[in-house]
Amino acid sequence: MKTNVLFDFIVNKETKTVTVKREFLANRNLVWSAWTEPEILDQWWAPKPYVSKTKSMDFKVGGRRFYAMVSPEGQEHWSIQKYTSIRPKTNFKMLNAFADKDENPELPGSNWDLDFIEKGEKTKVIITIYNESLSRMEKMIEMGFKEGFTATLNYLETLLSTLKSK
């Protein structure tokens, strides 16, 4: 039996935000781990045919993740996520920015605010992405963010169902 899960993708040009709401058929502990542990994160955090490769990750306030999305040809597109706030199992915030291979961020980035809400057998994740400028947000959308991020969240759902059965 297939259970309906919530998925919303809302662009607000006035506030320069993108809000993504997605439910997953898994408990909050497992969903939290999928977002905060590099060995799980790398299994879903890239739109196919790209793969995610974390070079380093220190999930704590002031810590960061430095990772690449790697194309099938081996081309690396680096990014940095700097963690600015963490409330275990319920919320974390980060600055996300493209970077070069030497960890120099390409600013401005975007500020992500992620809430994890347990709802029975489901977990609702609300991701609000704040952009410093409207042009950066529009560029992100034009680059296919909605399609790519939707696909990666679908990969996460598949991975979660595999991890739940272990």
Buried (B, 14 or more C-beta within 10 A) or exposed (E): EEEEEEEEBEBEEEEBBBBBBBBBBBBBEBBBBBBBBBEBBBBBBBBEEBBBBBEEBEBEEEBBBBBBBBEEEEEBBBBBBBBBEBEEBEBBBBBBBEBEEEEEBEEEBBBBBBBBBBEEEBBBBBBBBBBEEEEBBBEBBEEEBBEBBBBBBBBBBEBBEEBEEE
